[in-house]
């Protein structure tokens, strides 16, 4: 479902947050979206500004922050890809 920066859908009486609003599917993002929606419902003029969210894979010891390669390409952001063999890091072997 498409929402604007106020979490408002194309119906002026319906706000959407979390998984249905798209984007990164994380609880802490949904919580932030809920706060933005409630503040706007209460008459504030608050916009959602997310530059980056930390992400991780449960129990894997893997985490990342920032744009993916595809997102960087799409936004025209200069980037560098760095890869490593998993066996070189103790926590990388699952």
N, C-alpha and C positions, 0 to 999 in steps of 0.2 A: 504494500500500500504506500503510495507516495505521500510524503508529508513535507511541509516547509520548515524553515528554521525555528518555528514556534511549536513544532510537532502537530500542526493543524493539517487535516486532510482537505480535499476539495469541498467537503461539506463544512460550513462554518460552525457547526455544532459538534463535530467529531474530531478528537485528537487521537493520535496513535503513538505507541511507544513499543520498544522491545523488538522482538522477532518480526512482528507484522510490519514494523516501520522500515525494515531492511537494514542493510549495512552489516557491521560486525555484530555477531550474535553472542553478546556477553552480558551478564547480569549487571555489572557496574555501568555499562553504557545505558542499559534500560533504566537503571535507577536515575541517572543524570537526565535522561529524556523525560522521565516521570516528573522530576522536579521542575523542568522547563515547562512542561504541559500545565501542571498545577498553577505555577506562577502566572502563566498567560490566561488561564481560566479565571484567575482571581484579578484580572485587569492589568497586570504588569505587562511590559513590553520587553520580554526576555528572549534572547535567541540562543540556540545551541551552537557552540563553537568548540569543535573537537579537532585538534590538530593531529593527535596521535593517541592511541590507547595501547598499553602494554598487553601482550597476549602470551599465553603459555599453553602447553599441552600437558594435561593432567598426568602426573607421576613420571613424566619422561625427562624432566630436567631441562626441557627445551622452552625457550621464551624468546620473544622478539618485540620490538617496538618500532613504530614508524610505518612508512609506506611499504607495500609490496613492490616488486619490480614492475608489475603491470600497472599499479597505481602511479608510480613515478613516471613511467612512459606516458600514461594518459594525461598527466598534469604537466608534462614537459619539464620535470625536475631532473637535474643532472644527478646520476647515481653511479655506484660501483658495486658489482657483484663479487662477493668473496665466498669461497667454498672451502670446506675442510673435510678430510676423511673422518668418519665417526669414531673409528678406533683410536684416534690420537687423543681423545679426551675420555677420562675414566667414566664419567656419567653418560657418555654417548652410547655405550653398549647396553642395550636393554635385554 
